[in-house]
Amino acid sequence: MILRHIRYLVAVAEHGNFTRAAEALHVSQPTLSQQIRQLEDQVGAPLLDRSGRAVRPTDAGAAYLEYARRALRELAAAQRATQEVADLSRGALRLAMTPTFTCYLLGPLVERYAARHPGVKLEIREMTQDAMEAALAADELDLGIAFDTAGAPEIQRQPLFAEKLCVVAGPRHRWRELATPLDARALEQAPLALLSADFATRGHIDAHFRQLGIAPRVAMEANTIGAILETVRRGAMATILPEAIARQDPALHALEMRPALPARTAALLCRRDGYRSAAARACLPLLEELAGQLA
C-alpha cells in the first residue's frame, strides 16, 4: 500500500465518480481504477460500491476512509512541521476570528505579529464559531479566536479575556451626554441598529433581554458590523456592541447600562492534541499582551 492509493480512494469517494476524480487527480480513468483495485486487494475487501450511478463507499470503505482521511491530515501536519524553521524566518499561520473580534482585535494582533515575525505568512479568515470549530477539526486552520462556550469535544479552548458589551451611541445621539447608567428599559423607546440573528452577539443580546422581559425597539438589522457602525456614527440610532470597538473610534461613545449585559469570555481555539506549529505558538504571547490591555 502506498500513499497514492489512499489519495485516489479519497478522491473517488469525494467526487462520487471515477471520471471526475481522475480529472481532478490528472490521471487516466483506467489508471485510477487499477490503483483502487490494488488497494482493495491489499485490504481484502471491496471499498467502493460501483453498482449505482454514483460510486459510494461500502461499509468497509466508509470505515477505511475515516482512518485514511485522518492519516492524510496527520501527514499534512508532518509536512508543515518539517518545513517550518524554528526562528520563524518563514512559515504560515492560518487564523480565524468571529466577526466582532476582527473589528478590534485583528488589527493590533496582525501589526504586532508582522513586526516580530515578518517572514511568516498570515492567512486570516472571518467565520462563525461553528464553521471555525469544523475547520479546526479538519486541520484547515491552526488557531481560532471565538467564545469559550461548549462545542465540539475535539476542540481545545484557552480563555483569553472577558469581552464587555455595551450600548454604543454616535456623536449626535441624545444619550451621549448621560451622566448616569442607562436604564435597559429605555431601549424599548429608542431606535436600535443591531446585528442580524445569525451573529452569536445578537443571540447573546436577545437572550439577555428575554430574561429581563424587555423588548428593545429594533429599527434596523444588518449582517455586517461596518454597516451598523456607519449608521450609528451618522444618525439617531444606537447599537449594542463590544466596548472595545467604541474605544477605538472617537466618534462613538460607550454607555453603561443597568442591568449590564453579562460579559463573555474570549478564547483561543485549537484542535485538541493537534500539531502546534512554531508560527501558531508565537501567537499566544501576543494575544496575552493584548488581553491585558483589554481587561
Disulfide bonds with the S-S distance in Angstrom:
none
